[in-house]
Each structure stands twice: as structure tokens, then as C-alpha cells.
Amino acid sequence: MAGTPKSISMVKQILHLHGLGYGIKTISRELGVSKNTIKRYLRQAESRGLAPEAVSSHSNEALEHILLEDNTRGRDKLTQLRQLFPDISSKLEETGFTL
């Protein structure tokens, strides 16, 4: 399903295969995951300094915290945005107000 995070075991497989030298296209075919999803997890791991060799030494909970912590930040931003909708909606009804 689109937009749902992959299981941490799937992310471990992605990082492991990439560490073995497999390309993004090959990993995509083998695991049935889109190339963009693979690129996203590889970028997240790289930006957090997580080496492919270190994946097996971390527990699933630790990896989940390291790699998937950005999801909560996005939800916080969405909540803040939704709080602004009533104010913006009322201002849009005023003459001369545009976005």
C-alpha cells in the first residue's frame, strides 16, 4: 500500500543487499519494492551515518528509531497546518485576500 512505511526487516534486507553491492534496480526486483522507496531508505541510512555492515549489529527497535523517526516530525507539521485551516478559510472570504 502506498505511503505506509516498510517493516524494519524489509529495511534491513534493503540495507544488507546494498552493502553486498547489489544495485537499486536489482534490489527493487528481488524485494518487490519501488526504486524510490529503496533510495529513500538508503538516503536515510546514509544521512544518519548508518553503515550497511552495522545493520546486523543493531536491534530492530534501535533501527526503527534511527530510520523511521522522521515520520513523527511530518505528522506534527500536518497537525499544525490543519490548525491554521479555519483561520485561512475565514480570511479567504474577505475581499482582497489571496494566497
N, C-alpha and C positions, 0 to 999 in steps of 0.2 A: 504494500500500500504506500502511496506517495506521502512524503512528509513525516513518516514515522522513523525514529532512529532505529538503526540495526542493533541486533543483540550484541553484547560485548564479545561473545565467542566469534561472531562473524567479523567484527572489527579486528580481533586477534588474528584471524585467518588472513585478512587483508594485509595486515602489517607483516605477518610471518612470510607470506608469499612474496611480498615486495622485498623483504630482506633477503630472500633467496635469489632475487634477481629477475623475477617474473615481471613482465610489463603490465601496464594498466589494462590494456585490451585483453590480455590472456587471463588476468585475474577476474575481469568482468565476465568473461565467458565461463570460466570454471565455477564461479560462485553464483552466477545469475544476478549480479548487482550492476547497476549502471556505472559507466565510467566516471561520471561526475560525482557520484557518491564515493567512489574509491578515491578520487582526487581530493575530495573534501576531508576524508579521514586521514589521508596521508599528509595533507597540509596541517591539520590539527595536531597530529603527532609531531611533525617537524617543528611547528611553532612553539610547542611545549617542550622541545628538546628530548623527545622520547625516541630512542634508537630502536630499530627493529629487533636487535639482539636482546634488549631489555624487556620486551613484551612478555616473554615467558617467565621472567622473574617477578613480575607484578601480579597481585591477586586480581580477580575480576572486579572487585569493589574499588580497588585503587585505580585501575584503568578506567573504570566508568567515571570516577571522579575527575581524573585527569582529562579525559577526552570529551566527555559529554556535559561539562559544567556550563558551557555557553548557552545551552537550551534555557536555563532559568533566566539568564540576562535578557534573552529575547522575549520571554513571557512578561517580564517586568516592564519592558518598553511598551509592549502591546497593551498592558493594563493601564499604563499612564496615558497612552494615546486614546483609549476608549473613554477615559475620564474627561478628555477635552471635547469629545463629540457634542454634547449638549450645548456647550458654550459656543462652539464654532457654528453649530446649526442655527442658533438664535441670531448670531451676527450675520449669517448669510442672508437672513430675511430682511436685514436693514438695507436701505438704499445706499449704493455706492461701495459696498463691501464685497471684495472678490478675493479669491485665493490665488 
